[in-house]
Amino acid sequence: MRRQERHGTERKREFAAEKHCQRAVDWLNCGQDDPGRRRIRQLLRMIHVLSSNWVEVIDKDDGEPALSYRGPREEYARAYKAVFRLLSRYKFSPLILPFADRMIPQWTPISGPGGRFKRRWPPDAGGYDDVQAVFELAWMTDGEGLKKVRECLCGKWFFVKFAHQKFCSAPCRDKANKSLPKWKEYRRKKAREYYWLHKNKNIK
């Protein structure tokens, strides 16, 4: 559910989970290709496989709407195993942060790819890694971040603000649409119309 600013302000709209996902998106797009980034990229790609190809059908038993997976079963099974394997390496334990007369519950990483997490937690500025990315994408957003961060056809990672959004920008969207048979036929039709307008000198 997105949160909108009141009318009259110049601030951009903020969407649920976007704040926590943005650091992970920037980290993925920084141009480096270390093992941690490769793991998170693979995790997000596998999550996309698991969350795609679901359609609403009517249950034969009770007549109620239900979701059914209509994608390749083997691909789904491989993605499921990959997600389980990737996430199993990130272990967190409960942590209590005392503040005045309150105890603030938190999670802290026990170990990461390099063994026990040795840095400050909660993390301060700098030193972002795959442990923090998993924490923000999976825990801070109740799992929404794992579905909201996707890879565009240009290779750039972006935060999905709308359910129908598939590309990081308008140029990428237009480039993809222009390769579709429907769009090619539309362009051929317009070219024929333009030709006859020229020939008959009916251009206004």
Buried (B, 14 or more C-beta within 10 A) or exposed (E): EEEEEEEEEEEEEEBBBBEBBBBBBEBBBEEEEEEBBEBBBBBBBBBBBBEEEEEEEEEEEEEEEEEEEEBEEEBBEEBEEBBEEBBEEBEBEEEEEEEEEEEEEEBBBEBBBEEEBEEEBEBEEEEBBBBBBBBBBBBBBEEBBBBBBBBBEEEBBBBBEEEEBEBBEEEBBEEBEEEEEEEEEEEEEEEEEEEEEEEEEEEE
